Each structure stands twice: as structure tokens, then as C-alpha cells.
Amino acid sequence: MQEMGVPEASLGGHAFHTYKLKTSASANSESVEFCFHHNVCGRRSYCEGTLDAVEWLRKKIHDLGLGDRSTASANKKVFNMIDVISSPARPL
């Protein structure tokens, strides 16, 4: 808790991550380190993101005409979160 700085109120739902990219140092060079922190307190943003993705998928199924159960197996399409976030029609 203290090492990552997670507030006690968020122990039940948080995502604190640190990503480090570091050059390998040799005897004749200096090293460079780049750090990126991703800290989320609570679960609300995950819930809202999931609801946005479900709404995007509902609209995509409708727009592509994939909602007909009689032809569903012939029209299978797999989407992922990259499809959702890269879509110009993405929910805000």
C-alpha cells in the first residue's frame, strides 16, 4: 500500500501500475530511464468503460446486420477493445 501509494479507501478496487523502459548501460555510456504511471482509484471508470464497449458492440452488430440469429453462425465476427477505442464512432 505505501510503496505504490494506494489510498486505503481504494484498497478494494484500484489499478496502480508503473512501466519502466531503461537503456542498458555500458561502461562507456549513460543510461536513460522512462517511467509511465497508470493509477486508478475505484472501479467506476472500469464499469463505465465496459458499458461504453457494450453500447459500441450493440451498435456495431446492428450496423453490420449481424443481429439475425438465423444467420448468426455464418456471420461470426470477433471484436476486441482495440476495435472499440480506434473506432471514430466511439462513445465519449
Secondary structure, DSSP 8 states (H G I E B T S, - for coil): -TTTT--GGGTTSEEEEEEEEE----TTS---EEEEEEEEESSHHHHHHHHHHHHHHHHHHHHTT---GGGTTTT-----HHHHHH-TT---
